[in-house]
Amino acid sequence: MSIVISEFISLDGVVQAPGGPEEDTDGGFAHGGWSHPFFDADVVGGAFDEVLSKADALLFGRRTWQAMAGAWPDRAGDPFADRMNAVPKYVVSTTLGDKDLTWANSTLIPGTEAVGRIRALRGTTGGDLAVMGSPTLVRTLLAEGLVDELRLIVMPVLLGGGKTIFPADGMLRTLELVSTVTNAAGVNVCTYRPTATS
């Protein structure tokens, strides 16, 4: 499987709480929902539709999984929601137990086993293993060289601080820009893949 990351991201690299004010207020973050003014069904929505259509499974960190599990099961009947609810889902957590996995088709990956288990999943055949949100997990995947594609949905906004997905380990990682699409609001959907030399 290929690991494909999709992130709403500001021009200053922040990925925290794009969906709503209460999504993630860690560190006093006060701009939750910042992606909404820039969303459109064709370019931004289309980017997520494409990722989900190619995914054989989804991979989440605990906080993002909980937010999704609280939202998508109630939206049955919408094709995107139905696919989200039906596809196998993996959640990395050190605090959740199997009894907490109320969202259908969810499997726990204990945090202490995450890198090894994800590396093994990546080594299996099949479609993509898609990751949305989950900045702590994505940072680990990038640091471990486990990302095959990085789709950044770059919004024309500066947030002044917040959570990021990028490792701060001083290591150089080179990416190739595979495609870019721009919507009328100035959002750039940029797809990158690691180069062979990175």
Disulfide bonds with the S-S distance in Angstrom:
none
